[in-house]
Amino acid sequence: MVDAAGAPVPMASVYFVEGPVALPDIAALTGPDGSFRLSAPGAGAYTLGVRSDGHKPAAATVQVGGGRLVAVLEIVLVPE
């Protein structure tokens, strides 16, 4: 998670919005470097939502599966 200037955004809340299977109602917080980890319950496309104080809410879709154990996703948060 980064801001418009490319700086990491710590303590942003990242959560599942939509996916191919029932989704747990959980959220992850980004670390000091803006990284986060959520475990997808199965293969498919997942939409993740992001909230952080001082930034507009954002969403992005990531494809999980196909032999990949880790999906890399960068989301840019825009100031409110």
C-alpha angles and dihedrals in degrees: 000000000000136000125237090276092053095253118140117260109217124197095024114150114237120189143163115266102171139356146152094269138033108296130218116242095239138124135203126212120224117244128233089281093050094252125135140178129215123171114227114217093222146349120294143072118320129188114213124199125209132200128181132164111262094018135091114252113263138192136196136177125230131185114228125193136030091119095307116131095187130037117201117214129170118199121189115212119210121212118253 
